Amino acid sequence: MSENREMEDALARLHSIRQSIDNIDAAVIHMLAERFKFTQQVGALKAEHGLPPADPEREKEQIQRLRALAEESHLDPAFAEKFLTFIVAEVIHHHERIAGENGR
């Protein structure tokens, strides 16, 4: 096989892999949007009943659960924890905003 043909094959494979990555990225964004729809409902419920925006015990349980899932999936548990921590911080921010809008 010529060197030029090998390069063309490599570039075609690279393009195919990148398309798969793009599809997964799109799915992740859609899943995050769905997750935030539910956390908005949680925020509204908390605000309505005067519950605090943050729930440290729930957050701790979620971190432990996601770290375990990450290990099972051969993903760095520390990365999974950082990812969840980022999401939770954003959720709490939303909950605080919702509570403020409800005069709490």
Steps between C-alpha positions, in 0.01 A plus 500: 500500500636837411581756768246739347225236519588424863473869584160523326378197696629648826328831432173324412518302825580818693196671347279203593622496860449875530143464372439248779646744754277778365194275534588416858559869580153580364347223713681630811362851441147366453530289816627800699206706374261227619677480834470875549128488420459272801732698726296811418195314631694411814598865543140614466383241751773597747417870462130436544560318828788710633758225464866597458643510146786265589473149643851397607397147599339437161806646328729269698288197406500603133878542496549154651253347253657667197853414610394135518334519159813661358718220636266239348522683168880535512474878531713695743284539816668832580389633161144379561501675838627826348234479231221440753631773729483746211143395416388516864644850538297612200187330634540672838542832321172436317328400825621818670367706210164323513481551877579870454225531241262344753602741775678237708 
